[in-house]
Amino acid sequence: MKPHFLFSLPASIRVRLAKFLFNCVPAFRGTGARVVSIRPDLLGTRLRLPFNWRTRNLVGSIFGGSIAAATDGTHATFLMFALGENFVVWDKTLSVNFRKPARTALYANIDISEREITEIRQEVATKGEIRREFVTHLVDAKGVVHSEITRTVYIADKSFYARKTAMRTSK
């Protein structure tokens, strides 16, 4: 279920409810990360990954799995909000460049611009499906980059996707 009902709510309620829902999802909670804030247009968020007993690894830094998973689903979710019901959106690949061990809380800003949404709509209208890369940096309170996450998201027109999957299953 895509919670498009959020857009019928006033912005202040929409943001609080989206933040609450994100932080309640068990898979997201398990990463240790928390949504600190969400943009009113639901096209971006600020995440915090604390350094605590749940996120610490054997060598005393934040567990790489928590770092990798902290941004999981965020781009796809915001793209689903922005693009609407006529699009299929999936996280496809993830790569993490661990630059420096983290022994303090890390923060990530995830932002998708209106220009990117327009470009995505145009590309999908032309090609039927695309893959788009998004880069997110996890930084400490001083702005030092500890990890760089590159996430590839698959985006397709729903009718194109249905035809493509029907062709695969008929073979």
Summary of the structure (lengths in Angstrom):
residues: 171
radius of gyration: 17.2
end to end distance: 29.5
largest distance: 55.0
contacts: 498
relative contact order: 0.16
helix: 40%
strand: 32%
